[in-house]
Amino acid sequence: HSNAILACLYADRCLPPDHQFYHKWALLSDPEDFAAGPKGYLKCDVGIIGKGDTVKVPPKSEKDPDDIEANLLLPDGVPIERQRAKFIVKVYRADGLPRMNSSIMANVKRAFTGETKDLVNPYVQVSFAGLTGKTNVKKASYNPVWNEQLVFTEMFPPLCQRIKIQLRDADPMKPSIIGTHYIDLKQISNDGEKGFLPTYGPSFVHLYGSTRDYNLLDQHSNLNTGLGEGVSYRARLLIAIRTEITDNVELFTDKNVEVEPTLPICESSYCKTDGFFLYATVLEASMLDKKVCDRSVYFELSMGNAGNSLDGHNESATTNMDDDDDPVSIDTTAYNSTTSACKPISHDKNHYYLPYWDYKPCMDVRAWFPDLRRRMYNSNMIAKISERLEVGLAETNLLLEDEDPTAEVKLRGVLEEVASSCNKYVTITKGALVGPGTGKTKLDKERLKLCQRELESIGNMARNLRALVTKSSMRERYRTAQSYLARLRFLVEDPQHALPDVFVWMIANGKRVAYHRLDARDLLYSTIEEE
């Protein structure tokens, strides 16, 4: 508290003319030892109000809320030297972009610009720590190749913890965002004893957002900015991130971002492309909304752009790379991704259903994707351990609240199960370091080692804690077990994407009316039950 007060008192001496700071970060330091470095940061509003003054509502800041450095308050005597680092974001290529012009707009645009080819001009914008960098715009391409890198020069460790990546369309008549993805630095680095600097890919990022049917007034366009759950696949973007620490410690000078060319990569050296087959049977469709029941209704199954029969395809959305990194055409007619259309029926004019009687409609999709199954198997194993621990602790808590004497036995059983599951995880993953579906990026290797160390540690701690559970220490041991749950949850989601998510859409009168999105790793088959 004294450190925070010290920062605020310093702020009093350098307040702007309106005598207030808004949403500034006060650096907390030890007043006895400024050289010991930062002890933390406190986000605060500071205002000095004189007699008769009124509190002014601060104007909306134009500054990036992620840019802590630009909003930092430093007490006198605190050195501002910190190591500097280069965060290098490499942008290679993208494909599967949605159609970005309606037929009316296309005709207008042709009249003004004379363009007759693809009507999309994509580029990638990356924002980090208050800095923004952009690749060059690729004219008229649904399959753009950049091979460029954006180099952010920033303090290390950075106060900003996420990188925002946006695929955009530089349409001169209506610039728009195609899709947005955030990368959390905590998930692509580790500051432990065997830690590693932020690293990522080369790997595809799958972008989701609004539906792919273009219209001028897209009511769901906010989904393309990363707000809310995306209802449709928008594109995929091949990127990589690496970090270089500079040798010398410099005073903080102007931050900058540079755009440079980078060498193309051999995609097949990081993983092989393979065919995936997705199959679904519709057993029943009932409780249909009255509003959609006056026309025929059908369902659509899709994974990425594959299976999207309504608005998924453009001139280059059906190409992929083979193992020699040459574009290959994919037969988009090789699947039957929709059910037959039929009109809903009702016995009481209130409850509508589709007459699927004895013959259930089937849908299937065949698609080619990088084979990165191990990423999903790893997530599934950790997710199952986490879910079982969560359920076990919830049941223990109920027994504790009821002062049930069996709570002690229950907690011991939960901890024993966690310990054995963690040991099984380590055994399975150590035998799966090579083979089909194994990612070969630096983050794949570092993350697997991190997960193995963490689960081995949690397993040992759970077994030791089990021996310490007594009637008098029950609540304390329960709280300790809760901390294991948080550590497991952090490891579940792999920051590097594998397969795109699966969408099931209901289509009525030729329009998309309702959807369900499924995580591909929940559907992935493995012969090993834990995976």
Secondary structure by P-SEA (a helix, b strand, c coil): caaaaaaaaaaaacccccccccbbbbbbbccccccccccccccbbbbbbcccccccccccccccccccccccccccccccccbbbbbbbbbcccccccccccaaaaaaaaaaccccccccbbbbbbbcccbbbbcccccccccccccbbbbbbbcccccccbbbbbbccccccbbbbcbbbbbbccccccccccccccccccbbbbbbccccccccccccccccccccccccccccccbbbbbbbbcccccccccbbbbbbbbbbcccccbbbbbbbbbbbbcccccccccccccccccccccccccccccccccccccccccccccccccccccccccbbbbbbbccccccccccccbbbbbbbbbbcccaaaaaaaaaaaaaaaaaaaaaaaaaaaaaaacccaaaaaaaaaaaaaaaaaaaaaaaaaaccccccccccaaaaaaaaaaaaaaaaaaaaaaaaaaaccccaaaaaaaaaaaaaaaaaaacccccccccbbbbbbbcccccccccccccccccccccccc
